[in-house]
Amino acid sequence: MIYSTAIVPVNPEGETKLTREQVWKGLELKARDARLFLPPGLCTRCDVVEESATHFVREATIAGSDIREIITLEPQSKVTFFQATGPREGAIVNELFEDEAGALQLRFYCYLGLRGNQPNGPEEQAEQAQFDSDNGYKSALLSTLKRTRELLAEGKL
């Protein structure tokens, strides 16, 4: 299994200050359409195909893989992506919280397996290394906050 986690401050020194509500709007927008937040061409399709009071389902093509995710939103707090189909199975979580000093933080964590691969085999180990690298999910959190600031500046948030 792959377990990875990363935490970044929402409002580091020198950046436009974001409120919890603004970050939440960015996270919700990202959950509904990843194309707005991922590098150009990485996500070529992202559609909400089902919606209920407790969750929605999105189908996307990301990095050439077709995926179906069941997404739950805990307003102002947490977005959970359950990997229903695609190369991974498990859950990915983006969570907003305040640290002991009251500073807003954004945390990513996941618990995943790779479908059709040996548990803890070379494929999962490579994926684990990628998630934990400087180009992994910490980078994705920073990119999400950067894009949220851009959307705010453009008046689209």
C-alpha positions in Angstrom: 0.0 0.0 0.0 1.0 3.6 -0.6 0.6 6.0 2.2 1.8 9.6 1.7 1.1 12.9 3.5 2.2 16.5 3.1 1.3 19.7 4.8 1.9 23.3 3.6 1.0 26.6 5.2 -1.9 28.4 3.3 -0.5 31.8 3.9 3.4 31.8 3.8 5.2 35.1 4.1 5.0 37.2 1.0 1.9 35.6 -0.6 -1.6 37.1 -1.0 -3.5 36.1 2.2 -6.3 33.5 1.5 -9.2 33.0 3.9 -10.5 29.5 4.7 -13.6 30.3 2.5 -11.4 31.2 -0.5 -9.2 28.1 -0.2 -12.4 26.0 0.2 -13.9 27.5 -3.0 -10.6 26.6 -4.8 -10.7 23.0 -3.4 -14.3 22.5 -4.4 -13.6 23.9 -7.9 -10.6 21.6 -8.3 -12.8 18.6 -7.2 -15.3 19.5 -9.9 -12.9 20.3 -12.7 -9.3 19.3 -12.3 -8.4 20.8 -15.7 -8.4 24.2 -14.0 -5.7 23.2 -11.6 -3.4 20.7 -13.3 -0.7 21.5 -15.9 -2.1 22.0 -19.4 -2.7 18.7 -21.2 -2.4 16.5 -18.1 -6.2 16.3 -17.6 -8.0 16.1 -20.9 -11.5 15.3 -19.6 -13.2 16.0 -16.3 -17.0 15.7 -15.9 -19.3 15.5 -13.0 -21.7 12.7 -14.1 -23.7 12.1 -10.9 -24.6 14.3 -7.9 -26.4 13.7 -4.7 -26.7 15.4 -1.3 -23.8 13.4 0.1 -21.4 13.1 -2.8 -20.7 13.5 -6.5 -19.1 11.3 -9.1 -16.6 12.6 -11.6 -15.1 10.8 -14.6 -11.8 12.1 -15.9 -8.8 11.3 -18.0 -5.6 12.3 -16.2 -2.2 11.4 -17.5 -3.8 9.2 -20.1 -5.7 7.1 -17.5 -9.5 7.0 -17.4 -10.7 7.3 -13.8 -14.0 7.4 -11.9 -14.0 9.0 -8.5 -16.6 9.3 -5.8 -16.0 12.7 -4.1 -17.3 13.8 -0.8 -17.1 17.3 0.6 -17.0 18.2 4.2 -17.7 22.0 3.8 -14.8 24.3 4.7 -12.8 21.3 5.9 -12.2 18.2 3.7 -12.4 16.8 0.2 -12.1 13.0 -0.2 -11.5 11.4 -3.6 -12.4 7.7 -3.5 -10.8 5.9 -6.5 -13.7 3.8 -7.9 -11.9 2.9 -11.2 -8.6 3.6 -12.7 -5.0 2.6 -12.0 -5.3 3.3 -8.2 -7.7 2.1 -5.5 -8.2 3.8 -2.2 -8.7 7.4 -1.0 -7.0 10.8 -1.5 -7.8 13.6 1.0 -7.3 17.3 0.9 -7.9 18.9 4.3 -7.9 22.4 5.6 -7.1 22.9 9.3 -5.6 25.3 11.7 -2.4 24.4 13.5 -1.8 25.0 17.2 -0.9 28.7 16.5 -4.1 29.2 14.6 -2.4 29.3 11.2 -4.4 27.8 8.3 -2.7 24.7 6.8 -3.5 22.5 3.8 -2.8 18.8 4.2 -2.8 16.0 1.6 -2.9 12.4 2.6 -3.7 9.2 0.8 -3.9 5.5 1.3 -3.8 3.7 -2.1 -3.0 0.5 -3.9 -2.2 0.0 -7.5 -4.8 -2.2 -9.2 -3.4 -5.4 -10.8 0.1 -5.0 -9.2 1.8 -6.9 -6.4 1.2 -5.2 -3.0 4.4 -3.3 -2.0 5.9 -4.4 -5.3 8.2 -2.3 -7.4 5.4 -0.4 -9.0 3.9 0.6 -5.7 7.4 1.5 -4.3 8.0 3.7 -7.3 4.7 5.4 -6.8 5.4 5.9 -3.1 8.8 7.5 -4.0 7.1 9.8 -6.5 4.4 10.9 -4.0 7.0 11.6 -1.4 9.4 13.5 -3.7 9.7 17.3 -4.2 7.5 16.9 -7.3 4.9 14.9 -5.5 1.8 15.9 -3.6 3.5 18.7 -1.6 4.1 20.3 -5.0 0.5 19.7 -5.9 -0.7 21.5 -2.7 1.5 24.5 -3.5 0.2 24.5 -7.1 -3.4 24.4 -5.9 -2.8 27.4 -3.6 -1.1 29.3 -6.4 -3.9 28.6 -8.8 -6.5 29.6 -6.1 -4.7 33.0 -5.8 -4.7 33.4 -9.6 -8.4 32.7 -9.8 -9.0 35.1 -6.9 -7.0 37.9 -8.7 -8.9 37.2 -11.9 -12.3 37.6 -10.0 -13.2 34.0 -10.9 -13.3 32.6 -7.3 
